[in-house]
Amino acid sequence: MSNFDWYTQIEGQKWKRGVTTGTCAAAAAKAAVYALLQQTEVHFIEVTTPRGITVRLPVKECSYNNDVARCGVIKDAGDDPDNTDGVTIYATVCLRDEPGISLKGGEGVGVVTKPGLQVDVGEAAINPVPRDMIHRSVLEYLPSEQGLDIMISVPGGQERALKTLNPMLGIMGGISILGTTGIVEPMSEEAFRHSLAPQLDVALAAGYTSLVLTPGKIGENIARLYQIPTAMTILTSNFIGYMLGEAARRGVKDVILFGHIGKLVKVAGGIFYTHSKIADGRMDIIAAEAAHMGATAAQVGEILDCVTTEATLPILAAAGLHGIFDRLAKRASFRAAQYVHNELRVGTVMVSLQGAVLGIDDHAQKIGGEAGWHLK
């Protein structure tokens, strides 16, 4: 019997844990095998996660006849913001005479279309750990002399996938069945961070050794205006330092940091996790550079009073500090290269919300020139 504690304390608050899509798929498959073999409806099922934790999950739907059974388990992400929360993951199973287990993806499960991921091109996006968990779970009931066909499906999965990184990774038509631990920790920044890194593998598998790292959709959309290939544009979210490290670890040669001044100015100040709750020194960094370039005390004060980095632009223009973002771009590249012990050649391009290049350093010009882009 499961005695797993579904709740945890984070900063004095009680948060609920959840389960991964992999755990749900394994639970649905195990319930379906039991229903088929015992010819009975299943209401709850226990599965053991890769961490050795046994969880007891409700079975939303269970149907069976002599040949096939189908069970569904609802994905409950707990208090973690998860785009797949609430979907029902179904497993349809049927026995076969020859030994062995066949696992396929059906409706709403994505198909891998680009190399570089943990699953081969053309296969359903069911990662290795969930695959193993599904196999181990059904073998608890499956007679050794029999084989089994399993189909995992997620109605509505294609629509949910549009809100994930799957389209960028080349996983088309649905969500992925994921989970290395089987448990979703609430508000897990670590899990989100790890979900970003596979973009690097896809780009490298496509033959790119120079990559563009952008913290958000603003940079990604503007990069397209400069004909930078989407396949080499990598979203970092707030985890710029982590993604620089992962790029260096994978042997990437060159990186351009490409994005809005509001994020990349922070890198110039040595801030590599750019969420505002951790560090928001944007105005301080711009003001310090402006003072270094000769801004008056009054102008520095105006900059410090700004709420957004865009609001500093007319102040900087009036002060004649037109090259300030070029200087900050150079500083950002220097700090980023330092961060990864100079294992990467780093350039930086800082843009406005309208797509104008406000700052660019020599390294970005050189890397972009070698790739045939015209960045300014």
C-alpha positions as CSV (number, residue, x, y, z in Angstrom):
1,M,0.0,0.0,0.0
2,S,1.3,3.5,-0.9
3,N,2.2,5.8,2.0
4,F,3.6,8.5,-0.2
5,D,3.3,12.0,1.2
6,W,1.7,14.1,-1.6
7,Y,2.5,17.4,0.2
8,T,5.7,19.3,0.8
9,Q,6.7,22.5,2.5
10,I,8.3,25.3,0.4
11,E,9.2,28.5,2.2
12,G,6.7,27.8,4.9
13,Q,3.8,27.0,2.5
14,K,2.2,23.7,1.8
15,W,2.3,22.5,-1.8
16,K,1.0,19.4,-3.5
17,R,3.2,17.1,-5.5
18,G,2.0,15.6,-8.8
19,V,2.8,12.8,-11.1
20,T,4.5,12.8,-14.5
21,T,2.9,11.8,-17.8
22,G,5.1,8.7,-17.7
23,T,3.7,7.6,-14.4
24,C,0.1,8.1,-15.7
25,A,0.9,6.1,-18.8
26,A,2.3,3.2,-16.7
27,A,-0.6,3.3,-14.4
28,A,-3.1,3.2,-17.2
29,A,-1.3,0.4,-18.9
30,K,-1.1,-1.7,-15.7
31,A,-4.8,-1.1,-15.0
32,A,-5.7,-2.1,-18.5
33,V,-3.7,-5.4,-18.3
34,Y,-5.3,-6.3,-15.0
35,A,-8.8,-5.5,-16.4
36,L,-8.2,-7.6,-19.5
37,L,-6.8,-10.6,-17.6
38,Q,-9.3,-10.5,-14.7
39,Q,-12.2,-9.3,-16.8
40,T,-13.1,-6.8,-14.1
41,E,-13.2,-3.0,-13.8
42,V,-10.3,-1.3,-12.1
43,H,-10.9,1.8,-9.9
44,F,-7.5,2.4,-8.4
45,I,-4.0,1.1,-9.4
46,E,-0.6,1.3,-7.7
47,V,2.6,1.8,-9.6
48,T,6.2,2.1,-8.5
49,T,8.1,5.1,-9.8
50,P,11.8,5.1,-10.9
51,R,12.6,6.6,-7.5
52,G,11.2,3.5,-5.9
53,I,8.1,5.4,-4.6
54,T,4.8,3.6,-4.9
55,V,1.8,5.8,-5.6
56,R,-1.9,4.9,-5.7
57,L,-3.8,6.6,-8.5
58,P,-7.5,6.6,-9.4
59,V,-8.5,5.1,-12.8
60,K,-10.9,7.5,-14.5
61,E,-12.3,5.2,-17.0
62,C,-12.0,1.4,-17.6
63,S,-13.6,-0.7,-20.3
64,Y,-12.8,-4.3,-21.4
65,N,-13.9,-7.3,-23.4
66,N,-12.3,-10.6,-24.1
67,D,-9.8,-9.2,-26.5
68,V,-8.9,-5.6,-25.5
69,A,-9.0,-3.3,-22.5
70,R,-8.7,0.5,-22.2
71,C,-8.0,2.5,-19.1
72,G,-7.4,6.2,-18.5
73,V,-5.6,8.1,-15.7
74,I,-5.8,11.8,-15.2
75,K,-2.5,13.7,-15.1
76,D,-2.5,15.6,-11.9
77,A,0.5,18.0,-11.7
78,G,-0.3,19.1,-8.2
79,D,0.7,22.7,-7.6
80,D,3.2,22.8,-10.4
81,P,2.3,25.0,-13.4
82,D,2.2,22.3,-16.1
83,N,0.7,22.5,-19.5
84,T,-0.4,18.9,-19.4
85,D,-2.2,19.1,-16.1
86,G,-5.7,17.6,-16.3
87,V,-5.3,15.6,-19.5
88,T,-6.4,12.0,-19.4
89,I,-3.7,9.5,-20.5
90,Y,-5.2,6.3,-21.9
91,A,-3.6,2.9,-22.5
92,T,-5.3,0.4,-24.8
93,V,-3.9,-3.2,-24.5
94,C,-4.4,-6.5,-26.2
95,L,-2.7,-9.8,-25.7
96,R,-0.8,-11.7,-28.3
97,D,0.6,-15.3,-28.4
98,E,4.2,-14.5,-29.0
99,P,6.3,-13.0,-26.1
100,G,7.4,-9.4,-26.1
101,I,5.8,-6.0,-25.6
102,S,5.0,-3.5,-28.4
103,L,4.5,0.1,-27.3
104,K,3.2,2.7,-29.7
105,G,1.7,6.2,-29.5
106,G,-1.8,7.0,-30.6
107,E,-3.9,10.2,-30.7
108,G,-2.4,13.1,-29.0
109,V,1.1,11.6,-28.5
110,G,3.8,13.4,-30.4
111,V,6.0,11.9,-33.0
112,V,9.8,12.8,-33.1
113,T,10.7,14.3,-36.5
114,K,14.2,15.7,-35.7
115,P,17.4,13.8,-34.6
116,G,19.1,14.6,-31.3
117,L,16.5,13.6,-28.8
118,Q,16.3,10.5,-26.6
119,V,13.9,8.8,-29.0
120,D,14.6,8.0,-32.7
121,V,13.1,9.9,-35.5
122,G,9.7,8.5,-36.5
123,E,9.0,7.0,-33.0
124,A,6.4,8.1,-30.6
125,A,7.6,10.7,-28.1
126,I,7.6,8.3,-25.1
127,N,11.0,8.8,-23.4
128,P,13.2,5.9,-22.3
129,V,12.5,6.1,-18.5
130,P,8.6,6.1,-19.0
131,R,9.0,3.3,-21.6
132,D,10.9,1.2,-19.0
133,M,8.3,2.1,-16.3
134,I,5.4,1.0,-18.5
135,H,7.2,-2.3,-19.3
136,R,8.0,-3.0,-15.7
137,S,4.4,-2.2,-14.6
138,V,2.6,-4.5,-17.0
139,L,5.0,-7.3,-16.4
140,E,3.7,-7.5,-12.8
141,Y,0.5,-9.0,-14.3
142,L,1.5,-10.3,-17.7
143,P,2.1,-14.1,-17.9
144,S,5.7,-14.8,-19.2
145,E,4.5,-16.8,-22.2
146,Q,2.3,-14.0,-23.5
147,G,3.0,-10.8,-25.4
148,L,1.3,-7.5,-25.3
149,D,0.4,-4.6,-27.6
150,I,0.1,-1.2,-25.9
151,M,-1.2,2.0,-27.4
152,I,-0.8,5.2,-25.4
153,S,-3.2,8.0,-26.4
154,V,-4.0,11.5,-25.0
155,P,-7.2,13.1,-26.4
156,G,-6.6,16.8,-26.7
157,G,-2.8,16.3,-26.6
158,Q,-2.2,17.9,-30.0
159,E,-3.7,21.2,-28.8
160,R,-1.9,21.0,-25.4
161,A,1.4,20.5,-27.2
162,L,1.2,23.9,-28.9
163,K,1.8,25.4,-25.5
164,T,5.0,23.4,-24.9
165,L,8.5,23.3,-26.5
166,N,7.5,20.3,-28.6
167,P,7.0,22.1,-31.9
168,M,10.4,23.7,-31.5
169,L,12.0,20.4,-30.7
170,G,10.4,18.8,-33.8
171,I,7.9,16.7,-31.8
172,M,4.8,17.0,-33.8
173,G,1.1,16.0,-33.3
174,G,1.0,15.8,-29.5
175,I,2.6,15.9,-26.1
176,S,5.5,13.9,-24.9
177,I,5.3,11.1,-22.3
178,L,8.1,12.2,-19.9
179,G,9.5,11.9,-16.4
180,T,12.8,10.7,-15.0
181,T,11.6,10.4,-11.4
182,G,7.8,9.8,-11.9
183,I,7.0,12.6,-9.4
184,V,6.4,16.2,-10.2
185,E,7.7,18.6,-7.5
186,P,5.6,21.7,-7.2
187,M,7.0,24.9,-8.8
188,S,10.0,22.9,-10.0
189,E,12.4,25.3,-11.7
190,E,14.8,22.4,-12.0
191,A,12.4,20.4,-14.1
192,F,11.7,23.4,-16.4
193,R,15.4,24.1,-16.8
194,H,16.0,20.5,-17.8
195,S,13.2,20.7,-20.4
196,L,15.1,23.5,-22.2
197,A,18.4,21.6,-22.8
198,P,17.1,19.2,-25.5
199,Q,16.9,22.1,-27.9
200,L,20.7,22.2,-27.9
201,D,20.8,18.5,-28.9
202,V,18.4,19.0,-31.8
203,A,20.3,22.0,-33.1
204,L,23.6,20.1,-32.9
205,A,22.1,17.0,-34.6
206,A,21.0,19.3,-37.4
207,G,24.7,20.3,-37.9
208,Y,24.8,23.7,-36.2
209,T,27.8,24.5,-34.1
210,S,27.0,28.2,-33.7
211,L,23.8,28.9,-31.8
212,V,21.6,31.8,-30.9
213,L,20.4,31.9,-27.3
214,T,17.4,34.1,-26.6
215,P,15.6,34.5,-23.2
216,G,12.1,34.8,-24.7
217,K,9.7,35.1,-27.5
218,I,10.6,38.8,-28.1
219,G,14.1,37.8,-29.1
220,E,13.0,34.7,-30.9
221,N,10.5,36.6,-33.1
222,I,13.0,39.4,-33.9
223,A,15.7,36.9,-34.7
224,R,13.5,35.7,-37.5
225,L,13.4,39.2,-39.0
226,Y,17.2,39.0,-39.4
227,Q,16.9,35.6,-41.2
228,I,18.4,33.7,-38.3
229,P,17.3,30.0,-38.8
230,T,14.7,28.9,-36.3
231,A,16.5,25.6,-35.9
232,M,19.5,27.3,-34.3
233,T,17.5,29.7,-32.1
234,I,17.4,28.3,-28.5
235,L,15.0,29.5,-25.9
236,T,16.7,29.9,-22.5
237,S,13.9,31.6,-20.5
238,N,15.5,33.0,-17.3
239,F,18.2,30.3,-17.2
240,I,20.8,32.0,-19.4
241,G,23.7,30.8,-17.3
242,Y,22.5,27.2,-17.2
243,M,22.0,27.1,-21.0
244,L,25.5,28.7,-21.6
245,G,26.9,25.9,-19.4
246,E,25.0,23.2,-21.3
247,A,26.1,24.6,-24.6
248,A,29.8,24.6,-23.5
249,R,29.4,21.0,-22.2
250,R,28.1,19.8,-25.5
251,G,31.0,21.4,-27.5
252,V,29.1,24.3,-29.1
253,K,31.7,26.6,-30.7
254,D,30.0,30.0,-30.8
255,V,27.0,31.6,-29.1
256,I,25.1,34.8,-29.7
257,L,23.0,36.1,-26.9
258,F,20.1,37.7,-28.7
259,G,17.2,39.4,-27.0
260,H,15.5,42.4,-25.5
261,I,17.7,44.9,-23.5
262,G,15.6,44.2,-20.4
263,K,17.0,40.7,-20.1
264,L,20.5,41.0,-21.6
265,V,21.4,44.1,-19.6
266,K,21.3,41.9,-16.6
267,V,24.0,39.6,-18.1
268,A,26.2,42.6,-18.5
269,G,26.0,43.0,-14.8
270,G,26.9,39.4,-14.2
271,I,23.3,38.2,-13.5
272,F,22.8,34.8,-15.2
273,Y,19.4,33.8,-13.7
274,T,17.4,36.7,-14.9
275,H,14.1,36.3,-13.0
276,S,13.1,39.6,-11.4
277,K,12.5,37.9,-8.1
278,I,16.2,37.0,-7.9
279,A,17.8,40.1,-9.3
280,D,16.6,43.2,-11.0
281,G,19.6,45.6,-11.5
282,R,18.6,46.8,-15.0
283,M,18.4,50.5,-14.2
284,D,21.4,50.3,-11.9
285,I,23.6,48.7,-14.7
286,I,22.4,51.2,-17.3
287,A,22.9,54.1,-15.0
288,A,26.4,53.0,-14.0
289,E,27.4,52.7,-17.6
290,A,25.8,56.1,-18.5
291,A,27.7,57.7,-15.6
292,H,30.9,56.1,-16.9
293,M,30.2,57.7,-20.3
294,G,29.7,61.1,-18.8
295,A,26.0,61.4,-18.0
296,T,25.2,64.1,-15.4
297,A,23.9,63.3,-12.0
298,A,20.4,64.4,-13.0
299,Q,20.4,62.1,-16.1
300,V,21.6,59.2,-13.9
301,G,18.8,60.0,-11.5
302,E,16.2,60.0,-14.4
303,I,17.5,56.6,-15.5
304,L,17.2,55.1,-12.0
305,D,13.7,56.4,-11.7
306,C,12.6,54.5,-14.9
307,V,10.3,51.5,-14.5
308,T,11.3,49.8,-17.8
309,T,14.5,49.7,-19.9
310,E,12.6,51.1,-22.9
311,A,11.8,54.2,-20.8
312,T,15.6,54.9,-20.6
313,L,15.9,55.2,-24.4
314,P,14.8,58.8,-24.8
315,I,16.9,59.9,-21.8
316,L,20.0,58.2,-23.2
317,A,19.3,59.7,-26.6
318,A,18.9,63.2,-25.2
319,A,22.2,62.7,-23.3
320,G,24.0,61.7,-26.5
321,L,24.8,58.3,-25.2
322,H,24.1,56.5,-28.4
323,G,26.8,53.8,-28.0
324,I,25.8,52.7,-24.5
325,F,24.2,49.4,-25.5
326,D,27.1,48.5,-27.7
327,R,29.3,48.8,-24.6
328,L,26.8,46.8,-22.5
329,A,26.7,44.1,-25.3
330,K,30.4,43.9,-25.2
331,R,30.3,43.6,-21.4
332,A,27.6,40.9,-21.5
333,S,29.7,38.8,-23.9
334,F,32.7,39.2,-21.7
335,R,30.8,38.2,-18.6
336,A,29.1,35.3,-20.4
337,A,32.4,33.9,-21.7
338,Q,33.9,34.2,-18.2
339,Y,30.9,32.3,-16.8
340,V,31.8,29.3,-18.9
341,H,35.6,29.7,-18.4
342,N,36.0,30.9,-22.0
343,E,34.9,27.6,-23.4
344,L,32.6,29.5,-25.8
345,R,33.1,32.5,-28.1
346,V,30.2,34.7,-27.1
347,G,28.6,37.7,-28.9
348,T,25.6,39.7,-27.8
349,V,22.8,41.5,-29.7
350,M,20.4,43.7,-27.7
351,V,17.2,44.8,-29.3
352,S,14.2,47.0,-28.6
353,L,10.6,45.8,-28.5
354,Q,10.2,47.1,-32.1
355,G,13.1,45.0,-33.3
356,A,15.8,47.7,-33.6
357,V,19.3,46.5,-32.8
358,L,20.3,48.8,-30.0
359,G,23.6,47.2,-29.1
360,I,26.0,44.7,-30.7
361,D,29.6,43.8,-30.0
362,D,32.4,42.7,-32.3
363,H,32.0,39.0,-31.5
364,A,28.4,39.1,-32.6
365,Q,29.2,40.9,-35.8
366,K,31.9,38.3,-36.6
367,I,29.8,35.3,-35.7
368,G,26.9,36.7,-37.6
369,G,29.0,37.7,-40.6
370,E,30.5,34.2,-40.8
371,A,26.9,32.8,-40.8
372,G,25.8,35.3,-43.4
373,W,23.4,37.4,-41.2
374,H,23.2,41.1,-41.3
375,L,22.6,42.0,-37.7
376,K,22.9,45.8,-38.0
